[in-house]
Structures are given as structure tokens and as C-alpha cells.
Amino acid sequence: MNGKNDRAAIAARFAEMLLPVTEKNGFDLIDAEYVCESSNWYLRAYISRKDGADISIGDCTLVSRIVSKQLDKEDFIDDEYTLEVCSRGFMEKPQTEPDGSEDNELGGEQE
């Protein structure tokens, strides 16, 4: 993986791209990641709704379509990847709450 494809840098740039999209459309960005699973690369965003309602497939599709166009235009990832926009329910261990505090609603320790 060359410098253009540094995982942390890609995830950070992806998050920067997502923030205005999520803010404008009433969502919070919970996390963004660029990961390899079973030899497949995933560019993944976890979102929640600012109003507290459940995330719908339509919500994920909206964010995905907007960001996909930006990703195609900027084309900063060499690898073939799958773009996924998910609700925080798909996260095994949520990183933070929208307010920045650690998520510990199950009573477990944060790593």
C-alpha cells in the first residue's frame, strides 16, 4: 500500500468529506473507517439521526449517493473498495457518542 493509500489518512479524508453531508441532512457522523475484511476493502461510515429516530435504508442511501459522487470526483483511493453507509447498530463497538463522550451503554469497558 503506497502513501496515497494510507488507511488512517483515507479514513480521515473520508470523514472530512462526510461531515458537511451528514450535518446538512440532519445526521451525526459516528465513525468512518477504511478496512480490509476477507481481502476486500471497505470504506465505511456509521451515522445516526440528530432527532434520535432510527436510521432508515433511505437515510443511508441518501448519504451514500452524495458521498459516492464526491469520491468519484476526488478519486483518492487506488484500491478497489465497497462504500458502505450504516447505522451505528452495525458497529460492534461504537467509538463515541455524537457529543464526543465514550459509548458505554452496555456497561463494558472501552478499549
N, CA, C and O atoms as a Tinker XYZ file with bonds, in Angstrom:
   444  protein
     1  N      0.860000   -1.178000    0.000000    73     2
     2  CA     0.000000    0.000000    0.000000    64     1     3
     3  C      0.900000    1.233000    0.000000    63     2     4     5
     4  O      1.748000    1.378000    0.881000    81     3
     5  N      0.728000    2.107000   -0.963000    73     3     6
     6  CA     1.583000    3.287000   -1.049000    64     5     7
     7  C      1.039000    4.427000   -0.204000    63     6     8     9
     8  O      0.001000    4.289000    0.443000    81     7
     9  N      1.745000    5.556000   -0.210000    73     7    10
    10  CA     1.337000    6.693000    0.602000    64     9    11
    11  C     -0.062000    7.180000    0.293000    63    10    12    13
    12  O     -0.773000    7.655000    1.179000    81    11
    13  N     -0.464000    7.061000   -0.988000    73    11    14
    14  CA    -1.805000    7.501000   -1.382000    64    13    15
    15  C     -2.875000    6.669000   -0.683000    63    14    16    17
    16  O     -4.005000    7.123000   -0.503000    81    15
    17  N     -2.516000    5.461000   -0.294000    73    15    18
    18  CA    -3.499000    4.570000    0.302000    64    17    19
    19  C     -3.248000    4.279000    1.781000    63    18    20    21
    20  O     -3.579000    3.191000    2.251000    81    19
    21  N     -2.682000    5.208000    2.511000    73    19    22
    22  CA    -2.530000    5.047000    3.951000    64    21    23
    23  C     -3.922000    4.976000    4.578000    63    22    24    25
    24  O     -4.719000    5.902000    4.428000    81    23
    25  N     -4.212000    3.884000    5.276000    73    23    26
    26  CA    -5.565000    3.644000    5.806000    64    25    27
    27  C     -6.075000    4.769000    6.690000    63    26    28    29
    28  O     -7.209000    5.218000    6.527000    81    27
    29  N     -5.257000    5.228000    7.618000    73    27    30
    30  CA    -5.699000    6.290000    8.529000    64    29    31
    31  C     -5.955000    7.585000    7.773000    63    30    32    33
    32  O     -6.923000    8.291000    8.055000    81    31
    33  N     -5.090000    7.899000    6.814000    73    31    34
    34  CA    -5.262000    9.128000    6.031000    64    33    35
    35  C     -6.522000    9.055000    5.176000    63    34    36    37
    36  O     -7.238000   10.046000    5.035000    81    35
    37  N     -6.791000    7.892000    4.609000    73    35    38
    38  CA    -8.001000    7.718000    3.797000    64    37    39
    39  C     -9.244000    7.870000    4.668000    63    38    40    41
    40  O    -10.185000    8.567000    4.290000    81    39
    41  N     -9.251000    7.226000    5.824000    73    39    42
    42  CA   -10.399000    7.331000    6.728000    64    41    43
    43  C    -10.614000    8.777000    7.165000    63    42    44    45
    44  O    -11.753000    9.238000    7.244000    81    43
    45  N     -9.524000    9.494000    7.450000    73    43    46
    46  CA    -9.642000   10.892000    7.877000    64    45    47
    47  C    -10.194000   11.768000    6.747000    63    46    48    49
    48  O    -11.054000   12.618000    6.980000    81    47
    49  N     -9.703000   11.561000    5.542000    73    47    50
    50  CA   -10.195000   12.349000    4.407000    64    49    51
    51  C    -11.667000   12.028000    4.125000    63    50    52    53
    52  O    -12.454000   12.920000    3.810000    81    51
    53  N    -12.022000   10.763000    4.239000    73    51    54
    54  CA   -13.408000   10.332000    4.071000    64    53    55
    55  C    -14.301000   11.006000    5.108000    63    54    56    57
    56  O    -15.384000   11.486000    4.773000    81    55
    57  N    -13.858000   11.045000    6.360000    73    55    58
    58  CA   -14.626000   11.698000    7.432000    64    57    59
    59  C    -14.814000   13.185000    7.135000    63    58    60    61
    60  O    -15.900000   13.725000    7.343000    81    59
    61  N    -13.760000   13.849000    6.649000    73    59    62
    62  CA   -13.867000   15.266000    6.288000    64    61    63
    63  C    -14.891000   15.480000    5.184000    63    62    64    65
    64  O    -15.606000   16.482000    5.173000    81    63
    65  N    -14.956000   14.543000    4.266000    73    63    66
    66  CA   -15.913000   14.610000    3.166000    64    65    67
    67  C    -17.338000   14.376000    3.678000    63    66    68    69
    68  O    -18.285000   14.994000    3.191000    81    67
    69  N    -17.481000   13.499000    4.644000    73    67    70
    70  CA   -18.795000   13.130000    5.173000    64    69    71
    71  C    -19.427000   14.202000    6.059000    63    70    72    73
    72  O    -20.640000   14.406000    6.015000    81    71
    73  N    -18.624000   14.876000    6.848000    73    71    74
    74  CA   -19.164000   15.809000    7.854000    64    73    75
    75  C    -20.141000   16.834000    7.285000    63    74    76    77
    76  O    -21.236000   16.971000    7.831000    81    75
    77  N    -19.809000   17.555000    6.227000    73    75    78
    78  CA   -20.785000   18.521000    5.712000    64    77    79
    79  C    -22.062000   17.857000    5.184000    63    78    80    81
    80  O    -23.153000   18.417000    5.288000    81    79
    81  N    -21.911000   16.667000    4.623000    73    79    82
    82  CA   -23.075000   15.942000    4.086000    64    81    83
    83  C    -23.996000   15.515000    5.222000    63    82    84    85
    84  O    -25.211000   15.698000    5.145000    81    83
    85  N    -23.414000   14.946000    6.277000    73    83    86
    86  CA   -24.243000   14.483000    7.391000    64    85    87
    87  C    -24.883000   15.667000    8.116000    63    86    88    89
    88  O    -26.069000   15.627000    8.443000    81    87
    89  N    -24.111000   16.703000    8.363000    73    87    90
    90  CA   -24.646000   17.891000    9.051000    64    89    91
    91  C    -25.808000   18.503000    8.285000    63    90    92    93
    92  O    -26.847000   18.814000    8.869000    81    91
    93  N    -25.638000   18.676000    6.989000    73    91    94
    94  CA   -26.668000   19.313000    6.148000    64    93    95
    95  C    -27.968000   18.509000    6.121000    63    94    96    97
    96  O    -29.052000   19.071000    5.963000    81    95
    97  N    -27.849000   17.198000    6.275000    73    95    98
    98  CA   -29.022000   16.325000    6.140000    64    97    99
    99  C    -29.572000   15.798000    7.457000    63    98   100   101
   100  O    -30.406000   14.893000    7.461000    81    99
   101  N    -29.111000   16.359000    8.584000    73    99   102
   102  CA   -29.687000   16.012000    9.882000    64   101   103
   103  C    -29.133000   14.758000   10.529000    63   102   104   105
   104  O    -29.812000   14.122000   11.335000    81   103
   105  N    -27.893000   14.392000   10.180000    73   103   106
   106  CA   -27.268000   13.199000   10.745000    64   105   107
   107  C    -26.004000   13.584000   11.507000    63   106   108   109
   108  O    -25.429000   14.651000   11.295000    81   107
   109  N    -25.590000   12.689000   12.397000    73   107   110
   110  CA   -24.290000   12.784000   13.046000    64   109   111
   111  C    -23.404000   11.700000   12.454000    63   110   112   113
   112  O    -23.859000   10.583000   12.210000    81   111
   113  N    -22.146000   12.030000   12.225000    73   111   114
   114  CA   -21.170000   11.036000   11.809000    64   113   115
   115  C    -20.582000   10.424000   13.075000    63   114   116   117
   116  O    -19.951000   11.123000   13.868000    81   115
   117  N    -20.784000    9.136000   13.266000    73   115   118
   118  CA   -20.286000    8.443000   14.448000    64   117   119
   119  C    -18.851000    7.969000   14.226000    63   118   120   121
   120  O    -18.003000    8.113000   15.106000    81   119
   121  N    -18.582000    7.406000   13.055000    73   119   122
   122  CA   -17.241000    6.920000   12.755000    64   121   123
   123  C    -17.107000    6.746000   11.248000    63   122   124   125
   124  O    -18.096000    6.587000   10.534000    81   123
   125  N    -15.860000    6.779000   10.782000    73   123   126
   126  CA   -15.538000    6.484000    9.387000    64   125   127
   127  C    -14.292000    5.613000    9.406000    63   126   128   129
   128  O    -13.358000    5.868000   10.166000    81   127
   129  N    -14.281000    4.586000    8.566000    73   127   130
   130  CA   -13.143000    3.686000    8.560000    64   129   131
   131  C    -12.859000    3.171000    7.156000    63   130   132   133
   132  O    -13.737000    3.139000    6.293000    81   131
   133  N    -11.619000    2.771000    6.955000    73   131   134
   134  CA   -11.184000    2.120000    5.727000    64   133   135
   135  C    -10.512000    0.829000    6.161000    63   134   136   137
   136  O     -9.409000    0.852000    6.708000    81   135
   137  N    -11.174000   -0.299000    5.921000    73   135   138
   138  CA   -10.712000   -1.574000    6.459000    64   137   139
   139  C    -10.707000   -2.662000    5.390000    63   138   140   141
   140  O    -11.447000   -2.604000    4.407000    81   139
   141  N     -9.852000   -3.653000    5.614000    73   139   142
   142  CA    -9.804000   -4.827000    4.752000    64   141   143
   143  C    -10.396000   -5.995000    5.531000    63   142   144   145
   144  O     -9.940000   -6.323000    6.626000    81   143
   145  N    -11.410000   -6.612000    4.955000    73   143   146
   146  CA   -12.063000   -7.776000    5.563000    64   145   147
   147  C    -12.137000   -8.875000    4.517000    63   146   148   149
   148  O    -12.728000   -8.688000    3.454000    81   147
   149  N    -11.545000  -10.007000    4.813000    73   147   150
   150  CA   -11.533000  -11.153000    3.880000    64   149   151
   151  C    -11.026000  -10.734000    2.500000    63   150   152   153
   152  O    -11.613000  -11.097000    1.481000    81   151
   153  N     -9.960000   -9.986000    2.473000    73   151   154
   154  CA    -9.277000   -9.489000    1.267000    64   153   155
   155  C    -10.106000   -8.487000    0.451000    63   154   156   157
   156  O     -9.756000   -8.187000   -0.691000    81   155
   157  N    -11.183000   -7.975000    1.015000    73   155   158
   158  CA   -11.983000   -6.941000    0.364000    64   157   159
   159  C    -11.883000   -5.652000    1.176000    63   158   160   161
   160  O    -11.966000   -5.674000    2.404000    81   159
   161  N    -11.702000   -4.525000    0.476000    73   159   162
   162  CA   -11.599000   -3.221000    1.138000    64   161   163
   163  C    -12.973000   -2.582000    1.259000    63   162   164   165
   164  O    -13.784000   -2.642000    0.335000    81   163
   165  N    -13.224000   -1.965000    2.418000    73   163   166
   166  CA   -14.484000   -1.279000    2.700000    64   165   167
   167  C    -14.204000    0.132000    3.197000    63   166   168   169
   168  O    -13.395000    0.336000    4.102000    81   167
   169  N    -14.868000    1.082000    2.606000    73   167   170
   170  CA   -14.877000    2.459000    3.069000    64   169   171
   171  C    -16.240000    2.621000    3.723000    63   170   172   173
   172  O    -17.264000    2.650000    3.040000    81   171
   173  N    -16.251000    2.725000    5.037000    73   171   174
   174  CA   -17.497000    2.594000    5.787000    64   173   175
   175  C    -17.743000    3.798000    6.687000    63   174   176   177
   176  O    -16.840000    4.273000    7.375000    81   175
   177  N    -18.975000    4.277000    6.668000    73   175   178
   178  CA   -19.401000    5.369000    7.548000    64   177   179
   179  C    -20.531000    4.869000    8.430000    63   178   180   181
   180  O    -21.415000    4.142000    7.976000    81   179
   181  N    -20.492000    5.266000    9.694000    73   179   182
   182  CA   -21.565000    4.960000   10.641000    64   181   183
   183  C    -22.232000    6.279000   10.999000    63   182   184   185
   184  O    -21.571000    7.223000   11.431000    81   183
   185  N    -23.541000    6.338000   10.816000    73   183   186
   186  CA   -24.274000    7.579000   11.065000    64   185   187
   187  C    -25.434000    7.341000   12.017000    63   186   188   189
   188  O    -25.902000    6.216000   12.194000    81   187
   189  N    -25.886000    8.432000   12.625000    73   187   190
   190  CA   -27.110000    8.398000   13.436000    64   189   191
   191  C    -27.903000    9.660000   13.096000    63   190   192   193
   192  O    -27.369000   10.608000   12.520000    81   191
   193  N    -29.164000    9.655000   13.456000    73   191   194
   194  CA   -30.018000   10.820000   13.190000    64   193   195
   195  C    -29.955000   11.778000   14.368000    63   194   196   197
   196  O    -29.988000   11.360000   15.525000    81   195
   197  N    -29.864000   13.059000   14.064000    73   195   198
   198  CA   -29.834000   14.080000   15.114000    64   197   199
   199  C    -31.121000   14.089000   15.930000    63   198   200   201
   200  O    -31.101000   14.424000   17.115000    81   199
   201  N    -32.252000   13.721000   15.299000    73   199   202
   202  CA   -33.527000   13.740000   16.011000    64   201   203
   203  C    -33.767000   12.491000   16.850000    63   202   204   205
   204  O    -34.804000   12.372000   17.502000    81   203
   205  N    -32.804000   11.548000   16.839000    73   203   206
   206  CA   -32.911000   10.347000   17.659000    64   205   207
   207  C    -33.703000    9.215000   17.038000    63   206   208   209
   208  O    -33.750000    8.115000   17.587000    81   207
   209  N    -34.325000    9.471000   15.902000    73   207   210
   210  CA   -35.090000    8.414000   15.233000    64   209   211
   211  C    -34.136000    7.360000   14.671000    63   210   212   213
   212  O    -32.941000    7.609000   14.509000    81   211
   213  N    -34.681000    6.186000   14.378000    73   211   214
   214  CA   -33.875000    5.124000   13.787000    64   213   215
   215  C    -33.438000    5.511000   12.381000    63   214   216   217
   216  O    -34.172000    6.173000   11.648000    81   215
   217  N    -32.246000    5.092000   12.021000    73   215   218
   218  CA   -31.730000    5.297000   10.665000    64   217   219
   219  C    -32.470000    4.346000    9.733000    63   218   220   221
   220  O    -32.668000    3.175000   10.059000    81   219
   221  N    -32.875000    4.850000    8.579000    73   219   222
   222  CA   -33.549000    4.014000    7.590000    64   221   223
   223  C    -32.592000    3.698000    6.440000    63   222   224   225
   224  O    -31.536000    4.316000    6.310000    81   223
   225  N    -32.968000    2.747000    5.628000    73   223   226
   226  CA   -32.192000    2.442000    4.428000    64   225   227
   227  C    -32.131000    3.680000    3.540000    63   226   228   229
   228  O    -31.106000    3.957000    2.917000    81   227
   229  N    -33.232000    4.417000    3.488000    73   227   230
   230  CA   -33.266000    5.648000    2.699000    64   229   231
   231  C    -32.252000    6.675000    3.180000    63   230   232   233
   232  O    -31.635000    7.365000    2.369000    81   231
   233  N    -32.073000    6.781000    4.502000    73   231   234
   234  CA   -31.083000    7.696000    5.067000    64   233   235
   235  C    -29.678000    7.302000    4.614000    63   234   236   237
   236  O    -28.898000    8.144000    4.168000    81   235
   237  N    -29.369000    6.018000    4.734000    73   235   238
   238  CA   -28.051000    5.518000    4.328000    64   237   239
   239  C    -27.835000    5.712000    2.835000    63   238   240   241
   240  O    -26.743000    6.080000    2.401000    81   239
   241  N    -28.873000    5.464000    2.054000    73   239   242
   242  CA   -28.783000    5.628000    0.604000    64   241   243
   243  C    -28.527000    7.081000    0.235000    63   242   244   245
   244  O    -27.710000    7.364000   -0.641000    81   243
   245  N    -29.216000    8.004000    0.895000    73   243   246
   246  CA   -29.033000    9.431000    0.635000    64   245   247
   247  C    -27.580000    9.837000    0.836000    63   246   248   249
   248  O    -26.974000   10.438000   -0.051000    81   247
   249  N    -27.022000    9.512000    1.991000    73   247   250
   250  CA   -25.630000    9.868000    2.291000    64   249   251
   251  C    -24.687000    9.160000    1.324000    63   250   252   253
   252  O    -23.739000    9.768000    0.827000    81   251
   253  N    -24.936000    7.890000    1.056000    73   251   254
   254  CA   -24.084000    7.116000    0.158000    64   253   255
   255  C    -24.042000    7.727000   -1.246000    63   254   256   257
   256  O    -22.967000    7.843000   -1.834000    81   255
   257  N    -25.174000    8.109000   -1.775000    73   255   258
   258  CA   -25.220000    8.669000   -3.138000    64   257   259
   259  C    -24.480000    9.995000   -3.238000    63   258   260   261
   260  O    -23.765000   10.244000   -4.209000    81   259
   261  N    -24.654000   10.836000   -2.241000    73   259   262
   262  CA   -23.971000   12.137000   -2.254000    64   261   263
   263  C    -22.462000   11.940000   -2.155000    63   262   264   265
   264  O    -21.700000   12.512000   -2.935000    81   263
   265  N    -22.038000   11.130000   -1.192000    73   263   266
   266  CA   -20.606000   10.925000   -0.960000    64   265   267
   267  C    -19.973000   10.146000   -2.112000    63   266   268   269
   268  O    -18.818000   10.396000   -2.456000    81   267
   269  N    -20.696000    9.219000   -2.704000    73   267   270
   270  CA   -20.170000    8.447000   -3.820000    64   269   271
   271  C    -19.766000    9.359000   -4.980000    63   270   272   273
   272  O    -18.727000    9.151000   -5.607000    81   271
   273  N    -20.577000   10.352000   -5.257000    73   271   274
   274  CA   -20.255000   11.310000   -6.327000    64   273   275
   275  C    -18.970000   12.077000   -6.000000    63   274   276   277
   276  O    -18.139000   12.307000   -6.878000    81   275
   277  N    -18.816000   12.469000   -4.740000    73   275   278
   278  CA   -17.610000   13.179000   -4.329000    64   277   279
   279  C    -16.383000   12.271000   -4.422000    63   278   280   281
   280  O    -15.320000   12.699000   -4.873000    81   279
   281  N    -16.534000   11.024000   -3.998000    73   279   282
   282  CA   -15.425000   10.077000   -4.068000    64   281   283
   283  C    -14.992000    9.846000   -5.512000    63   282   284   285
   284  O    -13.798000    9.780000   -5.804000    81   283
   285  N    -15.958000    9.725000   -6.406000    73   283   286
   286  CA   -15.638000    9.546000   -7.826000    64   285   287
   287  C    -14.891000   10.759000   -8.379000    63   286   288   289
   288  O    -13.956000   10.615000   -9.168000    81   287
   289  N    -15.304000   11.938000   -7.966000    73   287   290
   290  CA   -14.685000   13.165000   -8.447000    64   289   291
   291  C    -13.259000   13.314000   -7.911000    63   290   292   293
   292  O    -12.346000   13.645000   -8.667000    81   291
   293  N    -13.065000   13.072000   -6.614000    73   291   294
   294  CA   -11.753000   13.270000   -6.000000    64   293   295
   295  C    -10.800000   12.091000   -6.251000    63   294   296   297
   296  O     -9.589000   12.290000   -6.344000    81   295
   297  N    -11.328000   10.884000   -6.360000    73   295   298
   298  CA   -10.572000    9.691000   -6.737000    64   297   299
   299  C     -9.226000    9.579000   -6.024000    63   298   300   301
   300  O     -8.185000    9.529000   -6.678000    81   299
   301  N     -9.236000    9.540000   -4.698000    73   299   302
   302  CA    -8.001000    9.497000   -3.923000    64   301   303
   303  C     -7.658000    8.115000   -3.370000    63   302   304   305
   304  O     -6.729000    7.989000   -2.572000    81   303
   305  N     -8.390000    7.081000   -3.779000    73   303   306
   306  CA    -8.127000    5.728000   -3.290000    64   305   307
   307  C     -7.775000    4.835000   -4.476000    63   306   308   309
   308  O     -8.566000    4.682000   -5.406000    81   307
   309  N     -6.578000    4.245000   -4.432000    73   307   310
   310  CA    -6.134000    3.369000   -5.524000    64   309   311
   311  C     -6.829000    2.020000   -5.514000    63   310   312   313
   312  O     -7.149000    1.476000   -6.571000    81   311
   313  N     -7.064000    1.480000   -4.334000    73   311   314
   314  CA    -7.638000    0.142000   -4.207000    64   313   315
   315  C     -9.097000    0.115000   -4.669000    63   314   316   317
   316  O     -9.793000    1.130000   -4.642000    81   315
   317  N     -9.534000   -1.060000   -5.088000    73   315   318
   318  CA   -10.958000   -1.276000   -5.326000    64   317   319
   319  C    -11.600000   -1.454000   -3.959000    63   318   320   321
   320  O    -11.066000   -2.179000   -3.120000    81   319
   321  N    -12.737000   -0.807000   -3.719000    73   319   322
   322  CA   -13.372000   -0.868000   -2.406000    64   321   323
   323  C    -14.887000   -0.813000   -2.558000    63   322   324   325
   324  O    -15.414000   -0.473000   -3.617000    81   323
   325  N    -15.567000   -1.156000   -1.477000    73   323   326
   326  CA   -17.018000   -1.042000   -1.404000    64   325   327
   327  C    -17.351000    0.066000   -0.426000    63   326   328   329
   328  O    -16.836000    0.085000    0.692000    81   327
   329  N    -18.205000    0.986000   -0.834000    73   327   330
   330  CA   -18.676000    2.061000    0.036000    64   329   331
   331  C    -19.894000    1.557000    0.798000    63   330   332   333
   332  O    -20.838000    1.034000    0.207000    81   331
   333  N    -19.859000    1.721000    2.119000    73   331   334
   334  CA   -20.995000    1.345000    2.957000    64   333   335
   335  C    -21.319000    2.498000    3.897000    63   334   336   337
   336  O    -20.429000    3.072000    4.524000    81   335
   337  N    -22.595000    2.828000    3.986000    73   335   338
   338  CA   -23.077000    3.789000    4.978000    64   337   339
   339  C    -24.074000    3.023000    5.837000    63   338   340   341
   340  O    -25.073000    2.503000    5.339000    81   339
   341  N    -23.788000    2.962000    7.141000    73   339   342
   342  CA   -24.536000    2.107000    8.059000    64   341   343
   343  C    -25.035000    2.900000    9.265000    63   342   344   345
   344  O    -24.547000    3.992000    9.556000    81   343
   345  N    -26.006000    2.333000    9.949000    73   343   346
   346  CA   -26.408000    2.875000   11.244000    64   345   347
   347  C    -25.400000    2.402000   12.280000    63   346   348   349
   348  O    -24.670000    1.437000   12.057000    81   347
   349  N    -25.367000    3.078000   13.392000    73   347   350
   350  CA   -24.429000    2.683000   14.445000    64   349   351
   351  C    -24.713000    1.288000   14.976000    63   350   352   353
   352  O    -23.849000    0.691000   15.619000    81   351
   353  N    -25.900000    0.754000   14.723000    73   351   354
   354  CA   -26.235000   -0.596000   15.150000    64   353   355
   355  C    -25.373000   -1.660000   14.497000    63   354   356   357
   356  O    -25.284000   -2.777000   15.007000    81   355
   357  N    -24.734000   -1.336000   13.379000    73   355   358
   358  CA   -23.855000   -2.288000   12.703000    64   357   359
   359  C    -22.461000   -2.306000   13.301000    63   358   360   361
   360  O    -21.650000   -3.169000   12.965000    81   359
   361  N    -22.178000   -1.362000   14.184000    73   359   362
   362  CA   -20.852000   -1.316000   14.799000    64   361   363
   363  C    -20.787000   -2.324000   15.936000    63   362   364   365
   364  O    -21.719000   -2.426000   16.733000    81   363
   365  N    -19.705000   -3.056000   16.012000    73   363   366
   366  CA   -19.526000   -3.978000   17.140000    64   365   367
   367  C    -19.243000   -3.200000   18.413000    63   366   368   369
   368  O    -19.777000   -3.523000   19.475000    81   367
   369  N    -18.402000   -2.170000   18.312000    73   367   370
   370  CA   -18.056000   -1.351000   19.460000    64   369   371
   371  C    -18.049000    0.113000   19.035000    63   370   372   373
   372  O    -17.031000    0.602000   18.543000    81   371
   373  N    -19.151000    0.816000   19.212000    73   371   374
   374  CA   -19.160000    2.230000   18.831000    64   373   375
   375  C    -18.025000    2.993000   19.514000    63   374   376   377
   376  O    -17.733000    2.763000   20.687000    81   375
   377  N    -17.392000    3.897000   18.776000    73   375   378
   378  CA   -16.253000    4.650000   19.279000    64   377   379
   379  C    -16.676000    5.777000   20.209000    63   378   380   381
   380  O    -16.172000    5.887000   21.326000    81   379
   381  N    -17.599000    6.613000   19.751000    73   379   382
   382  CA   -18.027000    7.755000   20.549000    64   381   383
   383  C    -19.490000    8.050000   20.303000    63   382   384   385
   384  O    -20.070000    7.653000   19.292000    81   383
   385  N    -20.054000    8.739000   21.231000    73   383   386
   386  CA   -21.398000    9.274000   21.069000    64   385   387
   387  C    -21.285000   10.537000   20.221000    63   386   388   389
   388  O    -20.189000   11.086000   20.106000    81   387
   389  N    -22.384000   11.024000   19.618000    73   387   390
   390  CA   -22.315000   12.259000   18.847000    64   389   391
   391  C    -21.749000   13.441000   19.640000    63   390   392   393
   392  O    -21.169000   14.356000   19.056000    81   391
   393  N    -21.914000   13.427000   20.964000    73   391   394
   394  CA   -21.401000   14.535000   21.776000    64   393   395
   395  C    -19.925000   14.369000   22.124000    63   394   396   397
   396  O    -19.353000   15.219000   22.806000    81   395
   397  N    -19.290000   13.261000   21.655000    73   395   398
   398  CA   -17.873000   13.042000   21.885000    64   397   399
   399  C    -17.554000   12.180000   23.087000    63   398   400   401
   400  O    -16.397000   11.803000   23.278000    81   399
   401  N    -18.557000   11.850000   23.916000    73   399   402
   402  CA   -18.288000   11.006000   25.078000    64   401   403
   403  C    -18.189000    9.550000   24.639000    63   402   404   405
   404  O    -18.711000    9.173000   23.590000    81   403
   405  N    -17.513000    8.731000   25.452000    73   403   406
   406  CA   -17.402000    7.315000   25.114000    64   405   407
   407  C    -18.744000    6.630000   25.284000    63   406   408   409
   408  O    -19.500000    6.915000   26.213000    81   407
   409  N    -19.023000    5.708000   24.352000    73   407   410
   410  CA   -20.265000    4.930000   24.403000    64   409   411
   411  C    -20.030000    3.730000   25.295000    63   410   412   413
   412  O    -19.168000    2.900000   25.006000    81   411
   413  N    -20.778000    3.630000   26.362000    73   411   414
   414  CA   -20.618000    2.520000   27.294000    64   413   415
   415  C    -21.983000    2.044000   27.772000    63   414   416   417
   416  O    -22.155000    1.677000   28.934000    81   415
   417  N    -22.963000    2.056000   26.845000    73   415   418
   418  CA   -24.321000    1.765000   27.267000    64   417   419
   419  C    -24.534000    0.305000   27.679000    63   418   420   421
   420  O    -25.525000    0.001000   28.343000    81   419
   421  N    -23.638000   -0.597000   27.306000    73   419   422
   422  CA   -23.772000   -1.985000   27.716000    64   421   423
   423  C    -23.013000   -2.278000   28.995000    63   422   424   425
   424  O    -23.042000   -3.405000   29.488000    81   423
   425  N    -22.338000   -1.283000   29.536000    73   423   426
   426  CA   -21.635000   -1.461000   30.780000    64   425   427
   427  C    -20.253000   -2.053000   30.644000    63   426   428   429
   428  O    -19.583000   -2.287000   31.649000    81   427
   429  N    -19.804000   -2.305000   29.413000    73   427   430
   430  CA   -18.474000   -2.872000   29.205000    64   429   431
   431  C    -17.416000   -1.803000   29.184000    63   430   432   433
   432  O    -17.711000   -0.612000   29.090000    81   431
   433  N    -16.164000   -2.249000   29.274000    73   431   434
   434  CA   -15.057000   -1.312000   29.251000    64   433   435
   435  C    -14.736000   -0.930000   27.826000    63   434   436   437
   436  O    -14.828000   -1.752000   26.915000    81   435
   437  N    -14.356000    0.326000   27.635000    73   435   438
   438  CA   -13.885000    0.792000   26.341000    64   437   439
   439  C    -12.417000    0.446000   26.206000    63   438   440   441
   440  O    -11.662000    0.567000   27.171000    81   439
   441  N    -12.000000    0.018000   25.025000    73   439   442
   442  CA   -10.594000   -0.297000   24.796000    64   441   443
   443  C     -9.856000    0.926000   24.333000    63   442   444
   444  O     -8.652000    0.865000   24.086000    81   443
